[in-house]
Amino acid sequence: MSKESIQAVIQQSLEEYFHNLGEQHASNVYDMVIAIVEKPILQTVMVRAGGNQSQAAEMLGINRNTLRKKLQLHDLL
């Protein structure tokens, strides 16, 4: 799957989300999307890195301590 395909899936999901909201007011959409997308990213990268947090952090382009905080936030530790 290409970057463009991932982007298209996210855009389609957001359009469906807003459609389903109808007349309701949307709030905190950014935080909601980040929280929803972040967990599967972390899970997938940790599997790909064989559980090695240093390698996973490097793959993600973030600091290992930041990775640990995110893993804890999503109950992945």
C-alpha positions in Angstrom: 0.0 0.0 0.0 1.4 3.4 -0.9 1.4 6.6 1.1 -1.3 7.9 -1.2 -3.5 4.8 -0.5 -3.2 5.3 3.2 -4.0 8.9 2.9 -7.1 8.1 0.8 -8.3 5.6 3.4 -8.0 8.1 6.2 -9.7 10.8 4.1 -12.6 8.5 3.2 -13.0 7.5 6.9 -13.1 11.1 7.9 -15.7 12.0 5.3 -17.8 9.1 6.5 -17.3 10.3 10.1 -18.5 13.8 9.3 -21.4 12.4 7.2 -22.5 10.3 10.2 -22.3 13.2 12.5 -25.0 14.9 10.6 -25.8 18.2 12.3 -23.8 17.5 15.4 -20.8 19.6 16.1 -17.4 18.0 15.6 -14.7 18.6 18.2 -11.1 17.3 18.9 -11.0 15.6 15.5 -7.2 15.9 15.3 -6.7 14.2 18.7 -9.2 11.6 17.9 -7.5 10.6 14.6 -4.0 10.7 16.1 -5.1 8.4 19.0 -6.9 6.0 16.6 -4.0 5.8 14.1 -1.1 5.9 16.7 -1.9 2.5 18.4 -1.8 0.3 15.3 1.3 2.1 14.1 3.0 1.4 17.4 1.8 -2.2 17.4 3.0 -2.9 13.8 6.4 -1.2 14.2 7.0 -3.1 17.5 6.3 -6.4 15.8 8.5 -5.4 12.9 11.3 -4.5 15.3 10.9 -7.7 17.1 10.0 -5.9 20.3 13.2 -3.9 20.3 12.2 -0.4 21.4 15.4 1.3 20.2 15.0 -0.1 16.7 11.3 0.7 16.7 12.0 4.3 17.9 14.5 4.6 15.0 12.0 3.3 12.5 9.4 5.8 13.8 11.9 8.7 13.8 11.2 9.4 17.5 13.2 9.2 20.7 13.1 5.9 22.6 11.7 7.7 25.7 8.9 9.2 23.6 8.2 5.7 22.3 8.0 4.3 25.8 5.5 7.0 26.8 3.4 6.3 23.8 3.5 2.6 24.4 2.4 3.1 28.0 -0.4 5.5 26.9 -1.8 2.9 24.6 -1.3 0.0 27.2 1.2 -1.7 25.0 3.8 -2.3 27.7 
